[in-house]
Amino acid sequence: PVNRPVLCHTYAEFVAAFGWDEDPAYTLCEAAHIFFRLYAVAPVVFINVFDPVKHTGGVSAVAAADIVGGIDAPTGAKTGLELVDSVFPLFRLVPGQILAPGYSDLPAVAVMMQAKADEINTMFRALTVVDLPVDYYTEAPAWKETNNYTSAGMICCVGKCLVGETEHYLSTHLAALAMEVDEDNGDIPYVSPSNHNLRISGFKIGAQAVNLGIEQANYLNGEGIVTAINFDGGWKLWGNRTAAYPSNTDPKDSFIPVRSFFNWLGKTLILSYWSRVDTPIRRRDITNAIDSANVFLNGLAAREIILGGRCLFLEEENPVTDLMDGIVRYHVMVTPPTPAREIDFALEYDPEYFKTLFT
């Protein structure tokens, strides 16, 4: 299938739809291997843009323009990233992450990825996970800023993963690991994938195999970049920050799990209240909506998924002119927990305990 979203829950479904090739140029095969075989997570929607009729030079002939895609004026047919908006109508699934492994390091592709992720079907939001093409870790912050990889909805990765002798994109491993962590937490994305185990045997940046020290990895984290370390307990993802950091320090924009949770909460509220669209605007309906939202938020708080939350209907946000025009606005206040990215212990010598020698 070319330029058609395909929903897969298993490795077998992917192979039946697309076939299989070990050539690393076929990045969808790499992604299927990572999601289904290494991390055992699903579902995944794949969109293949390689057209054997058009790309006569082979899969190395696929260009950024093919990934970006567009809409054919005469037919309305969509290609590439324009098909993101087709996922929910086709499968009733809202994308949580958008990837383009092998192409996300091209600014033209990353810009379109973020544009689509910020306004899926005009109302949903997703994260984009991208790779930065640098040869040494200290080059990453400047490259990120110069090429404007600075969105709150973007996760920037540095380095490539090794599974044996095979190289994989860190962006794909991060996305699969995030799904695994979410599945372990009730499919609600409020726990950071950082400091969780990657299914890899090595790591490299550029052409060199590396094992970044904590200070080097934290330098990247401080610039809004995620990487991998092998410090305690094997290879782990390291970094909680979105690409907006350090310019933007708002927790909902700068922490990956907080941004993920806000995306999830927005999607959940929209789908939960969709059936109320076009019903009469009446006080009892407004009260019912507020009450049901608060019951839902209280349930999240009881499970410690959030620290607290409430839904409000504010007069200043609902002018009469808007109500006359059929527009109703609710204001949701919510506090998901931020990740404990630094834990400090203060050590003090206390001579008072010498008294225990005499008791």
C-alpha positions as CSV (number, residue, x, y, z in Angstrom):
1,P,0.0,0.0,0.0
2,V,1.3,3.4,-1.0
3,N,0.2,6.6,0.8
4,R,-2.5,4.7,2.7
5,P,-2.6,4.4,6.5
6,V,-2.4,0.8,7.6
7,L,-3.2,-0.1,11.2
8,C,-1.1,-3.0,12.6
9,H,-1.3,-4.7,16.0
10,T,1.3,-7.5,15.3
11,Y,4.5,-8.1,13.4
12,A,2.6,-10.7,11.3
13,E,0.0,-8.0,10.2
14,F,2.8,-5.7,9.2
15,V,4.6,-8.3,7.1
16,A,1.3,-9.3,5.5
17,A,0.6,-5.7,4.5
18,F,4.1,-4.5,3.5
19,G,6.4,-7.5,3.2
20,W,9.8,-7.5,4.7
21,D,13.4,-6.4,3.9
22,E,16.4,-6.2,6.2
23,D,17.8,-3.2,4.2
24,P,18.0,-0.3,6.8
25,A,16.7,2.0,4.1
26,Y,13.3,0.5,4.7
27,T,12.7,2.4,7.9
28,L,9.1,1.1,8.3
29,C,10.6,-2.4,8.6
30,E,13.0,-1.2,11.3
31,A,10.1,0.5,13.2
32,A,7.9,-2.7,13.0
33,H,10.8,-4.7,14.4
34,I,11.3,-2.3,17.3
35,F,7.6,-1.8,18.2
36,F,6.4,-5.4,17.8
37,R,9.4,-7.6,18.4
38,L,11.7,-5.6,20.8
39,Y,9.1,-3.8,22.9
40,A,5.9,-5.8,22.1
41,V,3.7,-2.7,22.0
42,A,0.8,-1.8,19.7
43,P,-1.1,-0.5,17.9
44,V,0.9,1.4,15.2
45,V,-0.3,3.1,12.1
46,F,2.2,2.9,9.2
47,I,2.2,5.1,6.1
48,N,4.4,4.0,3.3
49,V,5.5,6.6,0.8
50,F,7.8,4.5,-1.3
51,D,6.2,4.0,-4.7
52,P,8.1,1.5,-7.0
53,V,6.5,3.1,-10.0
54,K,7.6,6.6,-9.1
55,H,10.8,5.9,-7.3
56,T,12.5,3.9,-10.0
57,G,15.9,4.5,-8.3
58,G,14.8,2.4,-5.3
59,V,14.0,3.4,-1.8
60,S,17.1,5.7,-1.7
61,A,15.1,7.8,-4.1
62,V,12.5,8.8,-1.5
63,A,12.9,12.5,-0.8
64,A,11.7,14.9,1.9
65,A,8.9,16.1,-0.4
66,D,7.5,12.5,-0.4
67,I,7.4,12.5,3.4
68,V,5.9,16.0,3.6
69,G,3.3,15.0,1.0
70,G,0.4,17.1,0.0
71,I,-3.1,17.1,-1.5
72,D,-3.9,16.5,-5.1
73,A,-6.1,19.3,-6.3
74,P,-8.2,17.4,-8.9
75,T,-8.8,14.3,-6.8
76,G,-8.3,15.5,-3.2
77,A,-6.0,12.5,-2.6
78,K,-3.6,13.0,0.3
79,T,0.0,11.8,0.5
80,G,2.7,11.8,3.2
81,L,2.1,13.6,6.4
82,E,-1.2,15.0,5.1
83,L,-2.6,11.5,5.9
84,V,-2.2,12.0,9.6
85,D,-5.6,13.6,9.6
86,S,-7.0,10.4,8.1
87,V,-6.0,8.1,11.0
88,F,-8.9,9.0,13.4
89,P,-11.7,8.9,10.8
90,L,-10.3,5.5,9.6
91,F,-9.5,3.8,12.8
92,R,-11.0,5.9,15.7
93,L,-7.5,6.2,17.1
94,V,-5.9,9.6,17.8
95,P,-2.2,9.6,17.1
96,G,-0.1,10.1,20.2
97,Q,3.3,10.3,18.5
98,I,4.4,11.1,15.0
99,L,7.7,9.7,13.6
100,A,9.6,9.8,10.4
101,P,12.8,7.8,11.1
102,G,15.5,8.5,8.6
103,Y,13.9,11.8,7.6
104,S,13.0,13.7,10.8
105,D,16.6,15.2,10.8
106,L,15.6,17.2,7.7
107,P,14.1,20.6,8.8
108,A,11.5,20.6,6.0
109,V,10.2,17.3,7.3
110,A,10.3,18.2,11.0
111,V,8.5,21.5,10.4
112,M,5.6,19.6,8.7
113,M,5.6,16.9,11.4
114,Q,5.1,19.5,14.1
115,A,2.5,21.4,12.1
116,K,0.4,18.3,11.7
117,A,1.0,17.2,15.3
118,D,-0.2,20.5,16.7
119,E,-3.6,20.4,15.1
120,I,-4.7,16.9,14.2
121,N,-8.3,17.0,12.8
122,T,-8.2,20.7,14.0
123,M,-8.6,19.6,17.7
124,F,-6.1,16.9,18.8
125,R,-2.4,17.2,19.6
126,A,0.4,14.7,19.4
127,L,4.2,14.6,20.1
128,T,6.7,14.5,17.3
129,V,9.9,12.5,18.0
130,V,12.9,13.5,15.8
131,D,16.6,12.7,15.5
132,L,19.4,15.3,15.3
133,P,22.2,14.5,12.7
134,V,25.4,15.4,14.6
135,D,28.7,13.7,14.8
136,Y,29.6,14.8,18.4
137,Y,27.3,15.4,21.3
138,T,28.4,19.0,21.9
139,E,27.3,19.9,18.4
140,A,23.6,19.1,19.1
141,P,22.4,22.2,21.0
142,A,23.6,24.6,18.3
143,W,22.1,22.4,15.5
144,K,18.8,22.2,17.3
145,E,18.6,26.0,17.7
146,T,19.8,26.9,14.3
147,N,17.3,24.6,12.6
148,N,14.4,25.7,14.9
149,Y,13.8,22.3,16.6
150,T,12.3,24.1,19.6
151,S,8.7,23.2,19.8
152,A,6.9,22.2,23.0
153,G,5.4,19.3,21.1
154,M,8.8,17.9,19.9
155,I,11.2,15.5,21.5
156,C,14.8,15.7,20.1
157,C,17.0,12.7,20.2
158,V,20.8,12.4,19.8
159,G,22.5,9.2,19.0
160,K,21.7,5.9,17.3
161,C,21.0,2.6,19.0
162,L,22.9,-0.6,18.4
163,V,21.2,-4.0,18.5
164,G,24.1,-6.3,17.8
165,E,25.6,-4.8,14.7
166,T,22.4,-3.3,13.5
167,E,21.8,0.5,13.9
168,H,18.4,1.9,14.8
169,Y,17.1,5.4,15.2
170,L,16.8,6.5,18.9
171,S,13.5,8.3,18.0
172,T,11.9,5.0,17.2
173,H,13.2,3.3,20.4
174,L,12.0,6.3,22.4
175,A,8.5,6.1,20.9
176,A,8.2,2.3,21.6
177,L,9.6,2.7,25.1
178,A,7.1,5.5,25.9
179,M,4.3,3.2,24.7
180,E,5.6,0.4,27.0
181,V,5.7,2.8,30.0
182,D,2.2,4.0,29.2
183,E,0.9,0.5,29.0
184,D,2.4,-0.3,32.4
185,N,0.5,2.7,33.8
186,G,-3.0,2.1,32.6
187,D,-2.4,3.6,29.1
188,I,-2.3,7.1,30.6
189,P,0.9,9.0,29.7
190,Y,1.9,10.6,32.9
191,V,5.2,8.7,33.7
192,S,8.4,9.7,31.9
193,P,10.1,7.1,29.7
194,S,13.5,8.5,31.0
195,N,15.5,6.1,33.1
196,H,13.7,3.1,31.7
197,N,15.5,0.3,29.9
198,L,16.1,0.4,26.2
199,R,16.3,-2.9,24.3
200,I,19.7,-2.2,22.9
201,S,23.3,-3.5,23.3
202,G,25.2,-0.3,22.4
203,F,25.0,3.3,21.4
204,K,26.8,5.6,19.0
205,I,26.9,9.3,18.0
206,G,28.1,9.9,14.5
207,A,30.5,7.1,13.5
208,Q,31.7,6.5,17.1
209,A,30.4,4.1,19.7
210,V,30.0,6.1,22.9
211,N,29.0,5.7,26.5
212,L,28.1,9.2,27.6
213,G,28.8,10.1,31.2
214,I,26.1,11.5,33.5
215,E,27.6,15.0,33.1
216,Q,27.6,14.8,29.3
217,A,24.0,13.4,29.1
218,N,22.8,16.0,31.6
219,Y,24.4,18.7,29.4
220,L,22.2,17.5,26.5
221,N,19.1,17.2,28.8
222,G,19.7,20.8,29.9
223,E,19.4,21.8,26.2
224,G,16.1,20.0,25.7
225,I,17.7,16.9,24.1
226,V,17.2,13.2,25.0
227,T,19.9,10.6,24.7
228,A,20.9,7.2,26.2
229,I,23.3,6.2,29.0
230,N,24.6,3.0,30.5
231,F,25.2,4.0,34.1
232,D,23.2,1.7,36.3
233,G,21.1,-1.2,35.2
234,G,22.0,-1.3,31.6
235,W,21.2,1.0,28.7
236,K,18.5,3.5,29.5
237,L,16.8,6.5,27.9
238,W,17.9,9.7,29.6
239,G,16.1,13.0,29.5
240,N,12.7,14.5,30.4
241,R,12.7,17.7,28.5
242,T,10.9,18.6,25.3
243,A,12.6,20.6,22.6
244,A,11.1,23.9,24.0
245,Y,13.5,23.7,26.9
246,P,15.5,25.8,28.1
247,S,13.8,28.7,26.4
248,N,10.4,27.7,27.7
249,T,10.3,26.4,31.3
250,D,6.5,26.1,31.7
251,P,6.1,22.5,33.0
252,K,3.3,21.8,30.5
253,D,5.6,22.7,27.7
254,S,9.0,21.7,28.9
255,F,8.4,18.2,30.5
256,I,7.7,15.3,28.2
257,P,5.3,13.4,30.5
258,V,3.4,16.6,31.4
259,R,3.1,17.6,27.8
260,S,2.0,14.0,26.9
261,F,-0.6,14.0,29.7
262,F,-2.1,17.4,28.5
263,N,-2.4,15.9,25.0
264,W,-4.1,12.8,26.4
265,L,-6.4,14.8,28.7
266,G,-7.5,17.1,25.9
267,K,-8.2,14.2,23.6
268,T,-10.2,12.3,26.3
269,L,-12.3,15.3,27.2
270,I,-13.1,16.1,23.5
271,L,-14.2,12.5,22.8
272,S,-16.1,12.2,26.1
273,Y,-18.1,15.3,25.4
274,W,-18.5,15.0,21.6
275,S,-22.1,13.7,22.1
276,R,-23.0,16.9,23.8
277,V,-22.3,19.1,20.8
278,D,-25.4,20.7,19.4
279,T,-27.5,20.1,22.5
280,P,-29.3,23.1,23.9
281,I,-27.2,25.5,26.1
282,R,-29.0,25.2,29.5
283,R,-27.9,25.6,33.1
284,R,-28.6,22.0,34.0
285,D,-26.5,20.7,31.1
286,I,-23.6,23.0,32.0
287,T,-23.9,21.7,35.6
288,N,-23.9,18.1,34.5
289,A,-20.9,18.6,32.3
290,I,-18.9,20.3,35.2
291,D,-20.0,17.6,37.6
292,S,-19.0,14.7,35.3
293,A,-15.7,16.3,34.5
294,N,-14.9,16.8,38.1
295,V,-15.8,13.2,39.0
296,F,-13.4,12.1,36.2
297,L,-10.6,14.4,37.5
298,N,-11.2,13.3,41.1
299,G,-10.8,9.7,40.0
300,L,-7.4,10.6,38.4
301,A,-6.4,12.3,41.6
302,A,-7.4,9.3,43.7
303,R,-5.1,7.1,41.6
304,E,-2.4,9.7,42.0
305,I,-2.2,10.2,38.2
306,I,-2.7,13.9,38.9
307,L,-2.1,15.9,42.1
308,G,-5.5,17.5,41.6
309,G,-7.8,19.0,39.0
310,R,-11.1,20.8,38.6
311,C,-13.5,22.0,35.8
312,L,-15.0,25.4,35.9
313,F,-17.5,27.4,33.9
314,L,-16.4,31.1,34.1
315,E,-18.5,34.0,33.2
316,E,-15.6,36.1,32.0
317,E,-14.7,33.3,29.5
318,N,-18.3,33.0,28.2
319,P,-19.5,36.4,27.0
320,V,-23.1,36.6,26.0
321,T,-22.2,37.2,22.4
322,D,-20.4,33.8,22.3
323,L,-23.3,32.1,24.1
324,M,-25.7,33.6,21.6
325,D,-23.5,32.2,18.8
326,G,-23.5,28.7,20.4
327,I,-20.0,28.7,21.9
328,V,-19.5,27.3,25.4
329,R,-16.1,27.3,27.1
330,Y,-15.1,25.2,30.1
331,H,-11.8,25.9,32.0
332,V,-10.0,22.8,33.3
333,M,-7.3,23.3,35.9
334,V,-5.0,20.2,36.4
335,T,-1.7,19.4,37.9
336,P,0.0,16.2,36.7
337,P,3.2,15.4,38.7
338,T,6.5,16.5,37.3
339,P,9.3,13.9,37.1
340,A,11.9,13.9,39.9
341,R,14.8,14.6,37.5
342,E,17.2,15.3,40.4
343,I,17.2,13.8,43.9
344,D,19.7,15.2,46.4
345,F,20.7,13.9,49.8
346,A,22.4,16.3,52.3
347,L,25.0,14.4,54.4
348,E,25.9,15.7,57.8
349,Y,28.2,14.3,60.5
350,D,26.3,14.3,63.8
351,P,28.4,13.8,67.0
352,E,25.3,13.4,69.1
353,Y,25.2,9.7,68.3
354,F,28.3,9.1,70.4
355,K,25.9,9.1,73.3
356,T,24.8,5.7,72.2
357,L,28.1,4.3,73.4
358,F,27.0,5.0,77.0
359,T,23.4,3.8,77.0
